[in-house]
Amino acid sequence: MSAPAIVRNEVVQCFGTPTVTIGSVNEPREREEHGRRFNEKWIYRLARPTPDAPAERQVYWLRYDFVGSYLVSADGAVTPEDLANCVASVESRRYVPAARPAR
């Protein structure tokens, strides 16, 4: 059984609008960081209640497809993050048309 796909609007529902967006869904140029190819990067600046807490979250997309998410510490250390737990609790706001009644 495969894990459910992570959808853009579910990430926004979990974390809000990104602080910074680099590229866009329509950006033709692809980039690579942390071994991941992407054309859009969302950066969330995080509150740091303790000095060892991550400073930001970086979420990578290739067109509409989720590529990966990483937590970045103040010293620049990068740790992969599993977003599946967060988005599993969020219902997507995807439009699903109602079935037409039989005539």
C-alpha positions in Angstrom: 0.0 0.0 0.0 1.5 3.4 -1.0 1.4 6.5 1.1 -1.2 9.1 0.1 0.1 11.9 -2.1 0.9 15.2 -0.3 -1.1 18.0 -1.9 -0.2 21.7 -2.0 -3.4 23.0 -0.3 -3.0 20.4 2.5 0.5 21.8 3.2 -0.9 25.4 3.3 -3.7 24.2 5.6 -1.0 22.7 8.0 1.5 25.6 7.9 -0.2 28.6 6.3 1.2 30.6 3.4 4.9 30.3 3.0 7.1 33.2 4.2 9.1 33.0 0.9 8.4 31.3 -2.4 11.2 30.7 -4.9 10.2 29.8 -8.4 6.6 28.9 -9.3 4.5 26.0 -10.5 5.0 27.4 -14.0 8.7 28.0 -13.7 10.3 26.1 -16.6 13.8 26.0 -15.0 14.5 23.2 -12.6 17.0 23.4 -9.7 18.5 20.8 -7.4 19.1 20.9 -3.6 19.6 18.1 -1.2 19.6 15.7 -4.1 16.0 16.7 -5.1 15.0 18.3 -8.4 12.4 21.0 -8.1 11.0 24.1 -9.8 9.3 25.7 -6.7 10.5 26.0 -3.1 8.4 27.2 -0.2 10.3 28.5 2.8 8.6 28.8 6.2 10.4 30.8 8.9 9.8 29.0 12.2 9.5 30.3 15.7 12.4 29.0 17.8 11.3 28.4 21.4 14.7 26.7 22.1 18.1 27.4 20.5 18.2 23.9 19.0 14.8 24.2 17.3 14.8 24.4 13.5 14.9 27.9 12.0 13.0 27.1 8.9 11.1 24.5 6.9 11.7 24.1 3.2 9.1 22.3 1.0 10.0 21.4 -2.6 7.7 20.9 -5.5 8.1 19.8 -9.1 5.1 21.3 -10.9 2.2 20.1 -8.7 4.1 17.1 -7.3 5.5 17.1 -3.8 9.3 16.4 -3.9 10.4 16.6 -0.3 10.5 18.7 2.9 13.5 19.6 5.1 14.0 21.3 8.5 17.0 23.7 8.5 18.8 24.6 11.8 20.3 28.0 12.5 23.7 26.6 11.7 22.5 25.4 8.3 22.2 21.7 9.1 19.4 20.0 7.1 17.2 17.2 8.2 14.6 15.5 6.0 11.1 15.9 7.4 8.1 13.5 6.9 5.0 15.6 6.2 2.7 12.6 6.0 1.6 12.8 9.6 0.6 16.4 9.3 -1.3 16.2 6.1 -3.0 12.9 7.1 -5.0 14.9 9.6 -6.1 17.5 7.0 -8.9 17.1 4.6 -8.0 18.4 1.1 -10.2 21.1 -0.2 -10.1 19.5 -3.7 -13.3 20.0 -5.6 -15.2 16.7 -6.0 -18.4 17.2 -8.1 -21.5 15.7 -6.7 -23.0 12.8 -8.6 -25.8 13.7 -10.8 -29.2 12.3 -9.8 -30.7 9.6 -12.0 -33.5 10.8 -14.1 
